Amino acid sequence: MRKFSGSTIIIFLVFLVSTVYAQAGTITVKVTQIDVKGGGEVKIGVYASEGFPLTGKDLEGVDLKVKESSATHVFNNIPVGIYAIAVIQDENMDGKLTKNFFGAPKEPYGFSKNKYRMFGPPKFEDVSFAVENEGNISLTVNLE
């Protein structure tokens, strides 16, 4: 049976970790047109095609307290792949996008590429973008 030295194991682990991190990127999201008077939180979610754009179905997400008319967040170590961003300003802090009787949003919202549809959210394909090896994606989402 072959024995491995401690230094061999450490070199293998460093290689393994560096390989994992080399296949990841960052997404910087700047949200603009936040209604400061509306208050609440800005919820930013990073989505794969499954679950888009449902609150709680995001792969990565963050809730930022509303302080100014814009906010920026960086998502690190996002695996290589195709993603979309969905943002809501949860003014009443109920954890979801509040809608009226007809299903139209009552709170500000936005998507990557600033694409909107007359009825319902845009299709994932219309707002998605690629995260590539060690790539840095920067995008701005304007709230409607």
PEQUIKA-V587793 format. One record per residue. RES is the residue in one letter. PHI is phi in radians with two decimals (999 if undefined). OMEGA is omega in whole degrees, 0 to 359 (none if undefined). Layout:
((RES	PHI	OMEGA) (RES	PHI	OMEGA))
//
This chain:
((M	999	184) (R	-1.60	178) (K	-1.82	178) (F	-1.86	178) (S	-1.34	178) (G	-1.03	181) (S	-1.19	177) (T	-1.14	179) (I	-1.14	180) (I	-1.11	179) (I	-1.07	178) (F	-1.08	180) (L	-1.13	178) (V	-1.08	178) (F	-1.07	181) (L	-1.07	180) (V	-1.12	181) (S	-1.15	177) (T	-1.16	179) (V	-1.10	182) (Y	-1.26	178) (A	-1.23	181) (Q	-1.82	180) (A	-2.46	179) (G	-2.43	177) (T	-2.12	175) (I	-2.17	175) (T	-1.80	182) (V	-2.00	173) (K	-1.92	180) (V	-1.82	181) (T	-2.09	179) (Q	1.10	177) (I	-1.28	178) (D	-1.44	183) (V	-1.08	180) (K	-1.17	178) (G	-1.23	177) (G	1.14	179) (G	1.42	182) (E	-2.27	171) (V	-1.77	180) (K	-1.79	178) (I	-1.97	179) (G	-2.18	173) (V	-1.77	187) (Y	-2.14	161) (A	-1.52	185) (S	-1.10	180) (E	-1.28	176) (G	1.53	181) (F	-1.19	352) (P	-1.86	186) (L	-1.22	177) (T	-1.05	181) (G	1.58	179) (K	-1.79	180) (D	-1.33	177) (L	-1.37	177) (E	-2.38	179) (G	-2.69	179) (V	-2.60	175) (D	-1.99	180) (L	-1.99	177) (K	-1.11	179) (V	-1.26	179) (K	-2.23	183) (E	-2.38	181) (S	-1.39	173) (S	-2.51	180) (A	-2.61	181) (T	-2.26	175) (H	-2.44	178) (V	-1.92	174) (F	-1.71	182) (N	-1.75	175) (N	0.96	176) (I	-1.44	181) (P	-1.03	176) (V	-0.95	180) (G	2.88	180) (I	-1.88	185) (Y	-2.41	173) (A	-2.45	179) (I	-1.99	171) (A	-2.21	183) (V	-2.31	170) (I	-2.32	169) (Q	-1.75	182) (D	-1.44	185) (E	-1.13	181) (N	-1.61	175) (M	0.93	176) (D	-1.67	175) (G	1.51	181) (K	-2.63	177) (L	-1.37	180) (T	-1.36	182) (K	-2.14	178) (N	-1.48	183) (F	-0.98	182) (F	-1.57	179) (G	1.63	179) (A	-1.43	181) (P	-1.07	175) (K	-1.77	180) (E	-2.04	179) (P	-1.09	181) (Y	-2.65	178) (G	-2.90	182) (F	-2.41	175) (S	-1.00	183) (K	1.15	178) (N	0.89	179) (K	-1.72	180) (Y	-2.36	174) (R	-2.15	180) (M	-1.09	181) (F	-2.22	177) (G	1.45	181) (P	-1.27	176) (P	-1.19	176) (K	-1.29	179) (F	-0.92	182) (E	-1.07	182) (D	-1.40	184) (V	-2.11	185) (S	-1.46	180) (F	-2.62	184) (A	-1.75	168) (V	-1.82	182) (E	-1.96	182) (N	-0.82	177) (E	0.91	181) (G	-1.41	176) (N	-2.02	178) (I	-1.81	175) (S	-2.11	177) (L	-2.56	180) (T	-2.02	177) (V	-1.97	176) (N	-1.62	179) (L	-1.32	177) (E	-1.72	none))
//
